[in-house]
Amino acid sequence: MDGVDERIAAGGEQVCLVPWAEGDLWLLRRTNSPEMTAQLGGPESEERLLARHRRYLEPGDGQMYRVTLADGGETVGSVGYWQRAWRDTEVWETGWGVLPEFQGRGLAVRAARAVSGAARAAASHRYLHAFPSVEHAASNAVCRGAGFTLLGQVDFEYPKGHWIRSNDWRVDLERGD
């Protein structure tokens, strides 16, 4: 699959989504910092990171991406979508991480819009959900800015065994929200 170009004319930088590759383990390690995983139960062990990297590389339902700047190709973070059962139906779930030195520039919003388009193109499920902690103001702002609709608060398990109070944000992929 080719990378996905997200061309946003809102005066900000543009991003591209590049399918996850063998050489992207370094990015997974960077996003595994205490700062970036504070809302997700903390950093994972090296063993769990390697298992996650292998899952990202395997063909399956969904796709993980490295997010790059369209001009110059500098890596700024990651985003992806994957299948999950939610409220008795199969949906896409999404999540993202932007490296600290690139945060605050609207790049996560652009990446979330682009991954919505990629999930829409996959044409497998009607809805794409994001489940940021209710306390994670930045991720909730990304959802709002990327056109997700807030459905309400839910108890959400991530990682396994760690329950958080999350907002359930959704994009209707058939309507093009």
Z-matrix of the N, CA and C atoms (Angstrom, degrees):
N
C 1 1.461
C 2 1.520 1 108.68
N 3 1.309 2 116.56 1 135.38
C 4 1.453 3 121.57 2 177.56
C 5 1.519 4 109.49 3 -74.21
N 6 1.336 5 115.67 4 161.16
C 7 1.452 6 120.44 5 175.75
C 8 1.519 7 110.35 6 -64.64
N 9 1.305 8 116.30 7 157.17
C 10 1.456 9 122.18 8 179.16
C 11 1.510 10 107.29 9 -102.96
N 12 1.318 11 116.83 10 125.89
C 13 1.453 12 122.74 11 177.96
C 14 1.511 13 109.08 12 -91.89
N 15 1.309 14 118.42 13 125.03
C 16 1.458 15 121.49 14 175.95
C 17 1.519 16 106.68 15 -111.10
N 18 1.316 17 116.58 16 101.61
C 19 1.460 18 122.97 17 -177.91
C 20 1.524 19 108.43 18 -99.45
N 21 1.315 20 115.85 19 101.79
C 22 1.458 21 121.55 20 -179.75
C 23 1.525 22 107.91 21 -106.38
N 24 1.308 23 117.08 22 127.19
C 25 1.454 24 121.30 23 -175.41
C 26 1.526 25 112.12 24 -94.68
N 27 1.321 26 117.86 25 23.38
C 28 1.458 27 121.10 26 -175.74
C 29 1.521 28 112.06 27 -86.33
N 30 1.301 29 117.23 28 25.05
C 31 1.451 30 120.54 29 176.55
C 32 1.514 31 113.66 30 81.17
N 33 1.314 32 118.03 31 0.39
C 34 1.455 33 120.61 32 -179.05
C 35 1.510 34 111.80 33 -102.86
N 36 1.302 35 114.06 34 -179.76
C 37 1.455 36 120.33 35 177.98
C 38 1.523 37 110.18 36 -71.07
N 39 1.311 38 115.47 37 150.87
C 40 1.450 39 121.29 38 179.05
C 41 1.520 40 108.97 39 -98.79
N 42 1.339 41 115.88 40 151.29
C 43 1.461 42 120.58 41 179.63
C 44 1.518 43 110.82 42 -122.74
N 45 1.326 44 114.82 43 157.60
C 46 1.458 45 123.14 44 171.65
C 47 1.513 46 107.79 45 -123.61
N 48 1.326 47 116.17 46 146.82
C 49 1.456 48 121.80 47 174.20
C 50 1.522 49 107.56 48 -104.35
N 51 1.315 50 115.68 49 122.35
C 52 1.461 51 122.62 50 -178.45
C 53 1.525 52 107.68 51 -111.63
N 54 1.331 53 118.59 52 121.86
C 55 1.469 54 119.78 53 -178.78
C 56 1.536 55 111.66 54 -51.56
N 57 1.324 56 115.20 55 139.18
C 58 1.464 57 123.20 56 -178.39
C 59 1.521 58 110.00 57 -54.84
N 60 1.338 59 116.62 58 137.46
C 61 1.465 60 121.94 59 -177.08
C 62 1.527 61 110.16 60 -132.62
N 63 1.289 62 115.64 61 167.31
C 64 1.470 63 122.52 62 -178.59
C 65 1.536 64 111.49 63 -51.69
N 66 1.313 65 117.20 64 -40.26
C 67 1.459 66 121.17 65 -176.65
C 68 1.515 67 115.22 66 -76.44
N 69 1.316 68 119.35 67 5.18
C 70 1.467 69 122.00 68 -175.86
C 71 1.527 70 114.48 69 -93.56
N 72 1.316 71 117.62 70 6.43
C 73 1.465 72 120.67 71 179.10
C 74 1.527 73 111.25 72 -58.48
N 75 1.321 74 117.55 73 -36.24
C 76 1.468 75 121.05 74 179.51
C 77 1.537 76 110.97 75 -56.01
N 78 1.349 77 116.70 76 -37.82
C 79 1.457 78 120.86 77 -179.15
C 80 1.526 79 110.65 78 -68.77
N 81 1.313 80 116.27 79 -39.51
C 82 1.459 81 119.99 80 176.86
C 83 1.529 82 110.29 81 -61.65
N 84 1.308 83 116.11 82 -39.89
C 85 1.481 84 119.63 83 177.35
C 86 1.528 85 111.03 84 -65.76
N 87 1.320 86 117.90 85 -39.94
C 88 1.481 87 120.75 86 179.05
C 89 1.522 88 111.62 87 -64.43
N 90 1.323 89 117.05 88 -39.26
C 91 1.460 90 119.67 89 -178.15
C 92 1.532 91 112.25 90 -80.77
N 93 1.316 92 117.32 91 -0.66
C 94 1.462 93 122.93 92 179.80
C 95 1.533 94 112.01 93 -92.85
N 96 1.309 95 117.82 94 16.97
C 97 1.467 96 121.54 95 -178.30
C 98 1.527 97 110.67 96 -74.34
N 99 1.337 98 117.45 97 157.18
C 100 1.466 99 119.42 98 176.19
C 101 1.534 100 112.05 99 -55.94
N 102 1.321 101 117.40 100 -38.18
C 103 1.462 102 122.08 101 179.96
C 104 1.529 103 111.38 102 -61.92
N 105 1.319 104 117.01 103 -43.58
C 106 1.462 105 120.41 104 -174.85
C 107 1.528 106 113.50 105 -84.58
N 108 1.322 107 117.98 106 -14.22
C 109 1.468 108 120.35 107 -179.03
C 110 1.530 109 112.69 108 -112.99
N 111 1.322 110 117.03 109 11.09
C 112 1.470 111 120.57 110 -176.99
C 113 1.527 112 111.92 111 -57.45
N 114 1.328 113 118.48 112 -36.44
C 115 1.464 114 122.01 113 -178.89
C 116 1.526 115 112.32 114 -87.87
N 117 1.342 116 116.64 115 -0.21
C 118 1.468 117 121.24 116 -174.55
C 119 1.523 118 113.37 117 -118.16
N 120 1.305 119 117.28 118 16.55
C 121 1.452 120 119.32 119 178.82
C 122 1.515 121 114.62 120 93.09
N 123 1.336 122 117.93 121 5.02
C 124 1.464 123 121.78 122 176.17
C 125 1.522 124 113.14 123 93.62
N 126 1.333 125 115.77 124 173.43
C 127 1.465 126 121.27 125 -177.07
C 128 1.526 127 112.74 126 -62.55
N 129 1.332 128 114.62 127 150.63
C 130 1.460 129 121.95 128 175.96
C 131 1.525 130 109.52 129 -92.47
N 132 1.319 131 115.78 130 158.75
C 133 1.464 132 121.30 131 175.30
C 134 1.527 133 109.41 132 -69.16
N 135 1.314 134 116.29 133 162.10
C 136 1.465 135 121.08 134 177.18
C 137 1.525 136 110.70 135 -58.85
N 138 1.310 137 116.68 136 -39.47
C 139 1.465 138 121.02 137 178.93
C 140 1.534 139 111.17 138 -60.23
N 141 1.323 140 116.54 139 -43.66
C 142 1.472 141 120.30 140 179.30
C 143 1.527 142 111.14 141 -69.17
N 144 1.338 143 116.68 142 -36.10
C 145 1.471 144 119.25 143 177.01
C 146 1.518 145 111.37 144 -63.11
N 147 1.324 146 116.36 145 -43.29
C 148 1.467 147 120.24 146 179.26
C 149 1.527 148 110.84 147 -63.35
N 150 1.322 149 117.26 148 -39.40
C 151 1.460 150 120.74 149 177.37
C 152 1.535 151 110.62 150 -65.13
N 153 1.322 152 116.74 151 -40.63
C 154 1.467 153 121.28 152 177.65
C 155 1.535 154 109.94 153 -62.93
N 156 1.314 155 116.50 154 -44.96
C 157 1.469 156 121.36 155 178.94
C 158 1.534 157 110.17 156 -57.89
N 159 1.316 158 116.69 157 -44.56
C 160 1.477 159 120.01 158 178.58
C 161 1.530 160 111.06 159 -61.98
N 162 1.332 161 117.04 160 -41.32
C 163 1.478 162 120.19 161 177.66
C 164 1.526 163 110.71 162 -62.12
N 165 1.322 164 116.86 163 -41.31
C 166 1.464 165 120.63 164 -179.94
C 167 1.527 166 111.53 165 -62.69
N 168 1.329 167 116.44 166 -29.97
C 169 1.467 168 120.77 167 -177.67
C 170 1.524 169 113.36 168 -83.18
N 171 1.321 170 117.51 169 -24.42
C 172 1.463 171 121.55 170 -175.97
C 173 1.525 172 110.77 171 -75.40
N 174 1.335 173 115.95 172 137.74
C 175 1.462 174 117.37 173 173.54
C 176 1.521 175 108.97 174 -63.38
N 177 1.298 176 116.67 175 141.97
C 178 1.461 177 119.66 176 -179.26
C 179 1.501 178 110.58 177 -176.30
N 180 1.307 179 114.68 178 -160.47
C 181 1.446 180 120.92 179 179.84
C 182 1.519 181 109.18 180 -84.67
N 183 1.318 182 115.60 181 104.36
C 184 1.454 183 121.61 182 -178.95
C 185 1.514 184 111.43 183 115.08
N 186 1.335 185 115.14 184 -174.92
C 187 1.458 186 120.59 185 -178.05
C 188 1.521 187 109.43 186 -158.86
N 189 1.309 188 115.91 187 137.27
C 190 1.458 189 122.05 188 173.27
C 191 1.523 190 108.01 189 -103.40
N 192 1.341 191 116.04 190 145.59
C 193 1.460 192 121.75 191 -177.66
C 194 1.523 193 111.76 192 -131.83
N 195 1.319 194 114.43 193 152.27
C 196 1.460 195 122.77 194 165.34
C 197 1.524 196 105.25 195 -93.80
N 198 1.321 197 117.38 196 130.95
C 199 1.462 198 121.93 197 -179.72
C 200 1.526 199 107.66 198 -94.31
N 201 1.330 200 115.49 199 127.62
C 202 1.461 201 120.85 200 179.08
C 203 1.518 202 109.62 201 -124.36
N 204 1.331 203 115.37 202 158.78
C 205 1.455 204 120.25 203 171.03
C 206 1.524 205 107.76 204 -73.42
N 207 1.328 206 116.70 205 135.46
C 208 1.460 207 120.70 206 -179.20
C 209 1.525 208 110.81 207 -62.51
N 210 1.308 209 116.83 208 -36.93
C 211 1.464 210 120.79 209 177.41
C 212 1.518 211 108.61 210 -94.42
N 213 1.317 212 117.14 211 106.34
C 214 1.459 213 121.76 212 176.06
C 215 1.510 214 114.77 213 102.69
N 216 1.325 215 118.75 214 -22.68
C 217 1.457 216 121.18 215 174.79
C 218 1.515 217 116.15 216 75.14
N 219 1.328 218 118.38 217 14.57
C 220 1.468 219 120.78 218 179.90
C 221 1.526 220 109.86 219 -67.27
N 222 1.336 221 116.92 220 132.84
C 223 1.461 222 121.91 221 179.94
C 224 1.521 223 109.89 222 -74.30
N 225 1.349 224 115.63 223 130.16
C 226 1.465 225 120.94 224 -178.49
C 227 1.525 226 112.85 225 -118.42
N 228 1.342 227 118.25 226 -13.31
C 229 1.450 228 119.78 227 -179.29
C 230 1.513 229 111.98 228 167.65
N 231 1.329 230 115.25 229 -158.82
C 232 1.461 231 121.51 230 -179.14
C 233 1.525 232 109.25 231 -141.15
N 234 1.334 233 115.05 232 157.65
C 235 1.453 234 122.79 233 176.87
C 236 1.519 235 106.55 234 -156.84
N 237 1.303 236 116.68 235 154.98
C 238 1.457 237 118.92 236 177.30
C 239 1.508 238 111.42 237 -166.55
N 240 1.317 239 114.48 238 176.09
C 241 1.461 240 120.84 239 173.83
C 242 1.526 241 107.56 240 -141.26
N 243 1.325 242 115.61 241 147.56
C 244 1.459 243 121.58 242 -177.21
C 245 1.521 244 108.21 243 -150.46
N 246 1.296 245 114.37 244 159.43
C 247 1.460 246 120.82 245 -177.98
C 248 1.522 247 111.08 246 -81.35
N 249 1.332 248 115.88 247 143.67
C 250 1.464 249 121.80 248 173.05
C 251 1.517 250 108.73 249 -153.63
N 252 1.306 251 114.61 250 154.48
C 253 1.462 252 120.57 251 172.67
C 254 1.529 253 107.01 252 -84.06
N 255 1.330 254 116.42 253 130.47
C 256 1.451 255 120.85 254 178.70
C 257 1.517 256 108.62 255 -144.34
N 258 1.324 257 114.81 256 118.92
C 259 1.461 258 121.38 257 178.31
C 260 1.529 259 111.71 258 51.38
N 261 1.328 260 114.36 259 52.25
C 262 1.464 261 123.73 260 174.13
C 263 1.529 262 115.00 261 66.88
N 264 1.311 263 117.01 262 22.27
C 265 1.461 264 119.61 263 174.79
C 266 1.530 265 109.26 264 -145.47
N 267 1.311 266 116.53 265 158.27
C 268 1.460 267 121.40 266 176.38
C 269 1.527 268 108.56 267 -87.24
N 270 1.319 269 115.59 268 131.68
C 271 1.463 270 122.20 269 -179.96
C 272 1.523 271 108.25 270 -135.85
N 273 1.318 272 115.21 271 168.91
C 274 1.457 273 120.56 272 167.00
C 275 1.529 274 107.69 273 -91.62
N 276 1.323 275 115.74 274 143.28
C 277 1.461 276 122.25 275 170.94
C 278 1.515 277 106.82 276 -116.80
N 279 1.311 278 117.09 277 148.92
C 280 1.459 279 120.96 278 178.23
C 281 1.520 280 110.53 279 -130.55
N 282 1.308 281 114.91 280 158.04
C 283 1.452 282 122.83 281 174.94
C 284 1.517 283 108.62 282 -158.64
N 285 1.323 284 116.32 283 160.03
C 286 1.463 285 121.34 284 -175.81
C 287 1.510 286 110.08 285 -151.00
N 288 1.299 287 114.98 286 164.91
C 289 1.455 288 122.77 287 172.96
C 290 1.510 289 108.58 288 -153.03
N 291 1.334 290 116.84 289 129.21
C 292 1.455 291 122.25 290 176.64
C 293 1.520 292 107.31 291 -112.39
N 294 1.323 293 115.68 292 131.03
C 295 1.458 294 120.79 293 -178.84
C 296 1.529 295 110.45 294 -57.49
N 297 1.333 296 117.16 295 143.67
C 298 1.476 297 120.75 296 -173.54
C 299 1.525 298 114.51 297 -51.14
N 300 1.305 299 117.22 298 -39.39
C 301 1.465 300 119.01 299 -176.87
C 302 1.532 301 113.53 300 -70.83
N 303 1.328 302 117.81 301 -8.78
C 304 1.466 303 122.16 302 179.07
C 305 1.526 304 112.70 303 -112.88
N 306 1.318 305 117.91 304 0.07
C 307 1.457 306 120.80 305 -177.80
C 308 1.525 307 111.09 306 -71.54
N 309 1.326 308 115.39 307 156.06
C 310 1.457 309 121.34 308 176.99
C 311 1.518 310 114.27 309 83.34
N 312 1.332 311 117.51 310 11.43
C 313 1.471 312 121.31 311 -177.43
C 314 1.528 313 112.52 312 -114.71
N 315 1.330 314 117.84 313 6.61
C 316 1.454 315 120.98 314 179.10
C 317 1.520 316 114.36 315 82.08
N 318 1.322 317 117.29 316 8.01
C 319 1.465 318 120.80 317 -176.50
C 320 1.522 319 112.13 318 -69.89
N 321 1.319 320 118.05 319 -35.88
C 322 1.471 321 120.57 320 179.16
C 323 1.530 322 110.31 321 -66.14
N 324 1.325 323 117.80 322 -38.28
C 325 1.468 324 120.80 323 177.17
C 326 1.522 325 109.28 324 -61.94
N 327 1.310 326 117.13 325 -45.27
C 328 1.464 327 120.76 326 -179.91
C 329 1.531 328 110.76 327 -64.02
N 330 1.328 329 117.01 328 -41.21
C 331 1.470 330 120.68 329 178.51
C 332 1.527 331 110.73 330 -65.57
N 333 1.337 332 117.55 331 -40.18
C 334 1.468 333 120.88 332 178.91
C 335 1.528 334 110.67 333 -65.45
N 336 1.316 335 118.00 334 -37.79
C 337 1.473 336 120.70 335 175.77
C 338 1.528 337 110.30 336 -64.33
N 339 1.327 338 115.38 337 -43.08
C 340 1.465 339 119.39 338 -179.04
C 341 1.523 340 111.29 339 -65.56
N 342 1.332 341 117.70 340 -41.26
C 343 1.459 342 119.47 341 -179.29
C 344 1.527 343 110.31 342 -70.09
N 345 1.324 344 118.13 343 -29.41
C 346 1.467 345 120.32 344 173.04
C 347 1.523 346 109.96 345 -61.33
N 348 1.317 347 116.10 346 -41.90
C 349 1.453 348 120.27 347 177.36
C 350 1.511 349 112.30 348 -64.44
N 351 1.325 350 117.04 349 -39.65
C 352 1.467 351 120.97 350 178.51
C 353 1.526 352 110.60 351 -65.71
N 354 1.330 353 117.12 352 -42.15
C 355 1.471 354 120.63 353 178.20
C 356 1.525 355 110.35 354 -65.42
N 357 1.325 356 116.53 355 -38.46
C 358 1.475 357 120.69 356 177.46
C 359 1.532 358 109.21 357 -61.96
N 360 1.321 359 117.14 358 -43.32
C 361 1.464 360 121.41 359 -178.91
C 362 1.528 361 111.77 360 -65.63
N 363 1.332 362 117.12 361 -28.68
C 364 1.469 363 120.27 362 178.06
C 365 1.530 364 110.98 363 -66.18
N 366 1.330 365 116.79 364 -24.92
C 367 1.466 366 124.05 365 173.41
C 368 1.525 367 113.99 366 52.36
N 369 1.322 368 117.61 367 35.44
C 370 1.460 369 121.04 368 -179.94
C 371 1.524 370 113.60 369 -102.50
N 372 1.324 371 117.06 370 -33.09
C 373 1.453 372 121.52 371 -176.23
C 374 1.525 373 109.71 372 -134.82
N 375 1.309 374 115.23 373 153.11
C 376 1.461 375 119.73 374 -178.53
C 377 1.520 376 112.67 375 -76.88
N 378 1.344 377 117.01 376 -34.45
C 379 1.456 378 119.91 377 -171.03
C 380 1.524 379 112.60 378 -118.30
N 381 1.324 380 114.18 379 146.91
C 382 1.457 381 123.97 380 170.59
C 383 1.519 382 106.79 381 -118.18
N 384 1.332 383 116.74 382 124.42
C 385 1.468 384 122.01 383 -178.53
C 386 1.525 385 110.87 384 -113.88
N 387 1.315 386 115.39 385 152.32
C 388 1.464 387 123.63 386 168.66
C 389 1.521 388 106.61 387 -130.70
N 390 1.334 389 116.20 388 144.32
C 391 1.465 390 121.32 389 -174.12
C 392 1.535 391 112.05 390 -129.47
N 393 1.331 392 118.83 391 60.02
C 394 1.465 393 118.71 392 178.65
C 395 1.529 394 111.42 393 -71.62
N 396 1.306 395 115.25 394 150.47
C 397 1.463 396 120.81 395 174.77
C 398 1.523 397 109.25 396 -54.90
N 399 1.326 398 116.66 397 143.47
C 400 1.464 399 119.67 398 177.94
C 401 1.527 400 110.71 399 -60.58
N 402 1.322 401 117.21 400 -23.11
C 403 1.458 402 121.99 401 -178.41
C 404 1.530 403 113.18 402 -88.06
N 405 1.319 404 117.78 403 -6.94
C 406 1.460 405 121.09 404 -176.69
C 407 1.529 406 109.07 405 -92.51
N 408 1.327 407 115.56 406 85.07
C 409 1.462 408 121.64 407 -174.33
C 410 1.526 409 112.12 408 -57.77
N 411 1.322 410 117.98 409 -40.86
C 412 1.467 411 120.62 410 -176.40
C 413 1.529 412 111.47 411 -64.71
N 414 1.331 413 118.10 412 -45.67
C 415 1.467 414 119.89 413 -179.34
C 416 1.522 415 111.92 414 -68.47
N 417 1.324 416 116.91 415 -34.47
C 418 1.457 417 119.26 416 175.79
C 419 1.533 418 110.77 417 -67.34
N 420 1.324 419 116.67 418 -35.91
C 421 1.468 420 120.51 419 175.82
C 422 1.528 421 110.85 420 -66.21
N 423 1.325 422 117.42 421 -36.11
C 424 1.463 423 120.75 422 176.40
C 425 1.524 424 109.45 423 -61.55
N 426 1.316 425 117.01 424 -47.16
C 427 1.467 426 120.51 425 179.36
C 428 1.524 427 110.91 426 -57.44
N 429 1.305 428 115.65 427 -47.26
C 430 1.475 429 120.72 428 -179.52
C 431 1.531 430 109.77 429 -60.92
N 432 1.329 431 116.39 430 -47.56
C 433 1.465 432 121.44 431 -177.54
C 434 1.514 433 113.65 432 -67.76
N 435 1.335 434 116.66 433 -25.97
C 436 1.465 435 121.05 434 -177.98
C 437 1.528 436 111.98 435 -90.82
N 438 1.333 437 117.22 436 3.07
C 439 1.458 438 120.00 437 174.67
C 440 1.511 439 115.91 438 90.85
N 441 1.328 440 117.94 439 14.28
C 442 1.458 441 120.83 440 175.86
C 443 1.526 442 108.90 441 -75.57
N 444 1.324 443 117.00 442 153.28
C 445 1.458 444 124.14 443 176.13
C 446 1.520 445 108.67 444 -104.48
N 447 1.326 446 116.71 445 130.02
C 448 1.464 447 121.71 446 178.48
C 449 1.521 448 109.38 447 -77.91
N 450 1.344 449 115.90 448 120.82
C 451 1.463 450 121.44 449 179.21
C 452 1.524 451 112.17 450 -94.82
N 453 1.334 452 117.67 451 -21.58
C 454 1.453 453 121.04 452 -179.91
C 455 1.517 454 111.53 453 137.64
N 456 1.327 455 115.08 454 -175.23
C 457 1.457 456 121.16 455 -179.03
C 458 1.520 457 110.62 456 -93.51
N 459 1.345 458 114.71 457 146.73
C 460 1.461 459 122.37 458 179.46
C 461 1.524 460 108.56 459 -143.24
N 462 1.326 461 115.83 460 157.28
C 463 1.459 462 120.50 461 168.91
C 464 1.514 463 106.67 462 -87.76
N 465 1.329 464 116.34 463 128.75
C 466 1.460 465 121.38 464 -171.00
C 467 1.529 466 108.75 465 -133.10
N 468 1.322 467 116.01 466 134.23
C 469 1.465 468 121.13 467 -178.69
C 470 1.526 469 110.00 468 -96.32
N 471 1.337 470 115.65 469 112.78
C 472 1.460 471 121.53 470 173.86
C 473 1.519 472 109.38 471 -164.11
N 474 1.301 473 117.33 472 128.30
C 475 1.461 474 125.95 473 -14.63
C 476 1.527 475 110.37 474 -67.48
N 477 1.334 476 115.66 475 177.71
C 478 1.462 477 120.77 476 -177.43
C 479 1.530 478 109.52 477 -49.89
N 480 1.334 479 115.28 478 128.90
C 481 1.460 480 120.99 479 179.97
C 482 1.519 481 114.14 480 90.46
N 483 1.327 482 118.81 481 -3.73
C 484 1.470 483 123.57 482 -178.37
C 485 1.524 484 108.62 483 -121.88
N 486 1.346 485 116.19 484 107.24
C 487 1.460 486 121.10 485 -177.72
C 488 1.511 487 110.23 486 -93.86
N 489 1.339 488 115.75 487 135.80
C 490 1.451 489 121.36 488 176.57
C 491 1.531 490 108.63 489 -131.28
N 492 1.316 491 115.49 490 154.63
C 493 1.459 492 121.30 491 172.45
C 494 1.523 493 105.94 492 -85.82
N 495 1.310 494 115.91 493 119.26
C 496 1.464 495 121.43 494 -174.53
C 497 1.518 496 110.89 495 -122.85
N 498 1.317 497 113.87 496 159.64
C 499 1.454 498 120.53 497 167.05
C 500 1.519 499 107.39 498 -91.94
N 501 1.311 500 116.28 499 139.55
C 502 1.460 501 122.45 500 175.86
C 503 1.527 502 106.98 501 -100.05
N 504 1.328 503 115.64 502 106.81
C 505 1.456 504 123.34 503 177.78
C 506 1.522 505 107.90 504 -104.91
N 507 1.341 506 116.86 505 144.48
C 508 1.469 507 119.13 506 -176.01
C 509 1.527 508 111.03 507 -143.37
N 510 1.328 509 114.30 508 145.00
C 511 1.459 510 123.41 509 169.35
C 512 1.528 511 107.02 510 -116.16
N 513 1.321 512 116.02 511 130.66
C 514 1.464 513 121.81 512 174.10
C 515 1.527 514 106.77 513 -85.66
N 516 1.320 515 116.85 514 105.77
C 517 1.467 516 121.83 515 -174.78
C 518 1.519 517 112.58 516 -71.13
N 519 1.317 518 117.79 517 -22.32
C 520 1.468 519 120.25 518 178.16
C 521 1.525 520 111.39 519 -78.37
N 522 1.295 521 116.23 520 -32.46
C 523 1.480 522 120.53 521 -179.47
C 524 1.518 523 111.42 522 -84.99
N 525 1.312 524 117.34 523 -20.18
C 526 1.450 525 119.46 524 -177.28
C 527 1.507 526 113.30 525 77.18
N 528 1.367 527 116.79 526 30.49
C 529 1.475 528 121.24 527 178.99
C 530 1.513 529 110.82 528 -53.06
